[in-house]
């Protein structure tokens, strides 16, 4: 019984086409959603800066800042650089 239903499956090429299509559709939706969220976050940031009364120059500096992780005193790179070197005799 199982062999009969298994042999009725569509052509593997059709399955590949469906899989690729679903992948492209999913990628397109997630990319669009990411762009919308980034625009919402940026608009919220601008609104907050206006509420705080920042000058145009300060707002431009904040918006043009790099978007990478910020090294703080507790980050491994900052801690490693602040450790005194230990000399072994």
Buried (B, 14 or more C-beta within 10 A) or exposed (E): EEEEEEEEEEEEEEEEEEEEEEEEEEEEEEEEEEEEEEEEEEEEEBEEBEEEEBEEEEBEEEEEEEEEEEEEEEEEEEEEEEEEEEEEE
